[in-house]
Amino acid sequence: MKNYKYMLFTIALFFGLVSCESIEETKIIKLAHGLDETHPVHKAMVFMGKELEKKSNGTLNIHVYPNQQLGSERQCLELLQIGSLGMTKVSAAVMENFSPNMKVFGLPYLFKNRAQTFRVLDGPIGKELLDGGTKYWLKGLGYYDAGSRSFYTVKEPVEEPDDLKGLKIRVMESVTAMNMIKSMGGAPTPISSGELYTALQQGVVDGAENNPPTFYLTREYEVCKYFSLDEHTTIPDVLIMSTHLWESLNEEEQGWVQEAADASVQYQRTLWAKAEEEALTAVEKAGVTISRPDKAPFMEKVTSVYESYKDNHEVYSLIRRIQETD
């Protein structure tokens, strides 16, 4: 791992990657992510940059690098850890590999509804989990809405858990996600998002799971003609800054960054709600069969995933606290 981190640092130096550059009186923060420029998350980041520029009177700017220009989500997190990148956005499922308690968000059917999800994320539990990344040099700033993840497949729809038997389903690099697919009878296959379209096209995997806007914007609907809205997980995206950069800012600058991040979170959630509706309409028009299977059989199958955390008192306590949040 040390050699790998050193390699990343060498690459960063070679390409001139630094987390923040000073040009005269302006500090430019580099923010990288893996999504398309039409995605609500990217638009929210551009909005955040404008807000930060206004609040700082032009002394702090954000340059956004989309489409995995600077690496995958995992690679961006590692660049943050060594101080070679300023900010990024990753799924909480990827973040769990760096801040273990984030794995709680990957548990299937954890939240009651969207309103309760936001109360948890914006409340003490959400802040506690954001702060948990600090000791790993990752400063959590807030949560973007990533909707609920559902199955989409190439040949047959997933109407019940048994339909997953024998299917290779692409998942993120998350132990929790892999355990969930196994509990339902499928074969979890971690593949980076940038390689998924080709993997589906070539039959490397039989399907995947994600939210409607991502399914639409990645054009994976061109290969997968069945979208089953079982909504098994609601995993937020996490906006993160390198602690190396955060600690280099003065108190006033830190306040501006947090305020701009908070404003972008609310803006993104508004964009997301609209994007979900538009995505479902668009993929259905393109010939995708959308179904809404009964969730009860899926919920029954994943009880073993919860049982596996009974000995992990910290995570099990988080589960109970989330479930008890009104």
N, C-alpha and C positions, 0 to 999 in steps of 0.2 A: 504493500500500500504506500509506503514512504517513497519507493522508487517511482510509482505511478504519479503521486502528487508532485514529485520533482520534475517528472516529464511534463506535466501540465504547466508547471511554473515556467519551464524552459520554452514551451510553445507560446505561452503568454508573452514572454519577453521578446521572442522572435517576431511575433505579429504586433508588438507594441501595445499589448493589452494592459491597461492599468485601470483601477477601479474609478479613479477620478483624476481628471487633468485640469490644471489651472492655465487659463489663457487670459493674461492680464489680470483683471479683477473677477473673472468668471470661472467658477468651478463646474466642469462638465462631468456628470455622473453617467457611466455606461450601464445600460439596462438591457439584458438579453433575455429572449424567451423563444419558444419553439413554435409559436402559432402564426397563422396567416395575418396579414395586415388588415383584413376585413373582419377579423374576430373581435367580439366585444372587449376581450381582455386587452388587445393591442390598442383599441380606441381609448380605453380607460387609461392606459399608460401614457398615451399622447396627451390626454386631458390632464393627467397628473403633472406632466412636464410643464404644461402651460400654467397650471395653478402654482407650481413651485417657482417658476420664473417670475410670476406676478408678486407672490409673497416675499420673495427674496430681492425684489427690485433688480432682477437680472443677474444676481451674483451666483445663483445656482441654476444650472440647466441639466436636463436629462436627454441623452441621446439613446433612442430605442433601436435595438437590433433584433428584428423578428426572424422567423423561419429557420431557427437553429443555426443562424450565421456563426455564432460563437460556441456551438456545441449543444448536446442534448441537455435535458433538465438536470440529470445527475452531474454532467460535466460542468454545467454552470454553477451548481452548488459548490463543487470542488474548487472552482475558480474564485468564488466568494470566500471560501475558507482560507485560501492563501493570499487573499487581498488583491487578486488580479482582475476582478470584476466588481462593479459596484452594487448592482441590484439584479434580481431575477424574479420570475414567477414559476413556481412548480406546483404540481398536484401534491396534496397532502399525502397521497399514497407513495410518492417518491421521497417526500420529506421524512417519512417514517424510517428510512434507512439511515438518516442522520440524527433525527430527534425521535427516539423510539416510541414515546407516548402518543405521537401523531397517528400511530397505527389504529387508534380507536375510531378515527373517521372512516376507515375502510371497512368497518363492520357492517354487514348487510342489514337493512331495515332497522337502523339505529334510531332515526328521527321519526317523529310523528307526522310532521308536515313541514312545509317550507318556512312558515312563520316561526315555528319552534326552532328550526335549524338556525335561523338568524339570531334568535334570542340566545342560543348557546354560543354561537361564534362571536357575537358582539358583547357577550357577558364575561363574567369571571373565569369560566372554564376555557373559553376561547383565548383570553389573554394569558392565562396560565400556560397553555400549550404553545402560544407564540413565544413567550418568555423562555420556555424550555429549550429553545434552539440556541440561546445566547452562548451557552457553554461550548457549543460546537461552532462558534464564530458566525452564527446565522441569526440576525436580528429580524424577528417577525414584525411586519408593519400592519398586516390586515388580511382579510379573507375576501377573495372574489368568488362570486357565485359560479359554480360549474354544473349546476342542475343535478339531475339524477342520471345514473348510468344504467343502460339497458342493453339487451343483446341484439346484435344484427348478424345475419348469417347469409351465406351464399346460396344454398340449395333448398333448405327447408326451414320453416319458422320454428321458434322455440315457444311452444305454448304451455309446456310443463317441464319440470326438471328432467324427467326421463328423456326428453328430446335432446338433451346435452350429452347423453352417453355416447362415447366414441368420437365426440367432436373436439378438435383442437381450437381452443378459444384464446385469442391474444389478450394478454393482461399487461398491466404496467409492472415495473420491477418492484413488486410488493408481495411480501410473504402472506399478508392478510388476504389480498386479492386471489393469490394462488390457492390458498386454503378454501376460500369461498367456492371457487370453480370446482375444486375437487369434491367438496361436500355435496355439490349438485350433480356430480357424475361426469363432468367434463374434464378435459385435459388442458390445464393452463399452460400457455406458451408465451413467455415474455419476449416482446419484440418492440423496438423503438418505434415511436409514432411515425417517423420519417420513412420507415421501411414497410409499414403496414399495408399500404395500397398494393404494392407489388406482391407481398406475401399472400394476400387474399386472392389476387389475380392468378398467382401460380399454384394455389392450393397448398401452400405451406401451412396455412391455418384455414379452418372452416368458417370462422366468424370472429367477432370481437365484441367489446362492450364499451359504450361511451354515451355521451349525451347527444341530443338531436343537433345542435349547432355544429359540433365537431364532426359528426357523421356527414352532415351536409357540406361543410366548408372543405373537408378533405376529399370530397367527391367519392368517398367509399361506397356511396349508394349506387355508383355505376357498376359495382361488382356484387354488392350484397343487396338482394331484392326483398329481404324480409327484416322488418324492424319490430321487435317484440318489446313493448313498453312495460317490462316487469319492474323497472325502477328499483333495482336491488340495492344500490348504494348512492349516497349523497355525499360525495367527497369534494370539499372545497379546494380551490386554488389558493396558494399562499404567496403573498407578496413579501419578499425578503431582501434585506440589505446586508452587506458584509459588515460584521462588527468592526473590522479594521477601518472601514470608511466611516461608519456611524460615530466611532470614538474620535475620529479626526475632526468632526464637526463641532462647533461650539453649541452651547445650549439653545441659543436662538435659532441656529440653522437646523438643529434636530427637531425643534418645534415646527418649523416650516415644512420639513420633510414629512413629519407625521400628519400634519394638517392636510397637506396635498394628497397623501396616501388615503386618508379617511374620506376626502371628497371624491377621490377616484373610485373607491369601493362603492359608494352610493350611486355614482354615475354608472358604473359597470353593471350593477344589479338591475338598473332600469333598462339598460341596453339588452341585458341577457333575457329578460322576460319577453321582450319583443322578438329577439332572435330565435327563441325556442318555437314560438308560433310560426314564424316565417319558415324555419327549417323544416318542420313537419309538413307544412303545406307544399313546399318545394319538392321534397323527396317523394311525397305521395303522387304529385303531378308527374314526376319522372318515372313512375312505374313501381315504386316500392310499396309492398303490402304492409300496412301498419296494423298491429294487433295490440290488444290490452288484456293479457292473460290474467287469470285469477292469481293474486300474489300469495295466498295462503299456503299452497303446496311448496312454493319456493321458501317461504319463511320457515316452514317446518323442517326443510332439508338443512338449513344453515344453523340450527341450534347447536350442532357440534362445534361450530366456529366459536360461539360464545363460551361453551364449556371449556375449550382449550385455554381460556384466559383466567379461569377460576383461581389458579395458583399464582397468577401475576396480580398481586393485591393492588398495585398502583393503577393498572389499566382497568381492572375489574371495578375499582372504586369510581373511576371516570365514567365507565359504562352506566353504573347505577345513578350517578349524579346527572348525567345527560338524560336518562330515561325519566328521572324525577322532575326535570325542568318543565314547567308548564308552558 
